[in-house]
Amino acid sequence: MMLKRTVRSDFGEVSVRETGVLFARVYPDITIDIKRAKEYHSLVSYLSKNRAHCTVIDITNLKEMSSEARTHLQGISSEWGKTLAVALITNSFTAKVIGNFFLSVNKPTYPVKVFTDSLEAHLWARQQYRKRVSRKASY
C-alpha cells in the first residue's frame, strides 16, 4: 500500500497520491522564480525517490513564472529523465497562457497536456505512467 505524503513550501505543496503520480499545487498569487523552481524540483526528487513518475500540477493560482524558472524546470526535468509526463490544471486565463507558452517555447521531451478538469488530468497522468512504465519493462 502506498503511503500518501505531502511536502509544503512557501509557494505550494507537492504530494504523492499514488505510485508513479505526484500532485503539485501552487498557492494563490505566487510568482515562481529560479529559487522556487529549484526548490520545487528538489521536492519532486525527494517525494518520487528519484524514480520515474508523472506529475499533475495545478497552476490555477499561479501569478507568474520567470523565463529562467521555465527554462530551468524544463531542462532539469528532461536531463533528469525521471519525468514521464506532466498534466497542467488551470481554469485561469493567465495560467493557461503560461502553460501553453511553456509547451510552445520550451519543447519538453515528455508529453505535457493542459486540462481544466482535475479528474481528467489525474486519469491522464495515471494512464501515461502505466503506459510508459510497461513500455520500459518490455525492453
N, C-alpha and C positions, 0 to 999 in steps of 0.2 A: 504494500500500500504506500502511495506517495504522500509524504508529509507536506502540507501546504505551508509555505513560508513567505513572509513579506519583509522587505527592507525599505525603510523610508529615508528620504534625504530632504534637503531644503527645497528641492524643485519638484518632487513627486515620489512615487513609490514603484517598486518592481516586485512582482510576486511570481512564485511557481504555483501554478494551478493544477497542472497535471504533467506527467512525464513528457518532456520534449516541448512543452509550450510555456512560455513566460508571458506575463501580462505587465505592462508598464502604463502608468497614468501620470500625466503632468498636472500639477496643481494650477489653480487659476492665475492668470496674468503673469506667467513665468516666461522669462527670456532665457533661452538655452545658449550659453556662450561656450567657449572651448573648455573652460574649467568644469562646467557642469556636464559637458559631453564626455569628458574623460572619466568623471565620477560615475556617470550612467553606465559606461562600458565596464568599469570595474565591478559595479553591482551585478550586471548581467553575467559577467565572467564568474563571479562568486556564486550566484544562485544556480547557474547552469552547470557548475562544477567543471567548466571548460569542455562541456560535451555539446554535441550538435543539438540545435534547438530552433524552433520558430518563435517569433515574438509578435505579440499583439500590443500595439501602442495606441493608447487613447490620447490624441493630441488636440482634442476639442478645446481645451483651455489654454493652449499654447499661444503666447502673445507674439513671440518672435524667436527665430533661431539664426544665429550668425552664420555667415557663409563658411567661416573657419570651422564652426561646430559641425555643419552639414558635411563638409569635406572630410573632416576627421572621422565622424561616425561611419560614413560610407566606406572610407578607405580602411579603417581598422576592422570593420566587420568583414569586408571582402578578404583582406590579408589573413585575418584570424581563421577564417574558413569554418567556423562553428555555426554561423548564422545561415539557416537553410531557407528561410522566407520571413517576410515581415508584412503584417497586416496593420494598416493605419486606420484608426477610427476617428471620425470627426463629423460634426454637423455644423461646424463653424466655417464661414467663408474664408477667413484668414488662414486657418489651419489647413483647409483644403488646398489653397493656393500654395502654401509651404510644402505640403505633401506632394502635389503634382509637380512643383518646381524641382523638388528633390529627385523625383523619378526622371524628369526630362534632362536635367543637367548632370547629375552625378552617375547615372547609369550603373546601378548596383549589379553585382554578379549573381544575385539571388532574386527570386520573384518578390515584388512588392506590389501590394494592391491596396487601394483606398476604399474604405467602407463607411457607410453612415449607420449601419446596424451592428451592434456589438456581438450579437449571437452569430450572425453571418461571418464576421471576422474571425471569431473563435473556431467555428466549424471549418473554415477555410484553412486556418493555421494548423489545426489538428490533421486535416487531410494532407496538407503539404508535408508535415512531419512524417506521417506514416508512409507516404509515397516515397519520400527521399531516403528515409532510413531503410525501407525494404529494398530500394534500388541499390543502396550501398552494400547491404547484406548479401545481395545476389551476385556481386562481383567475385 
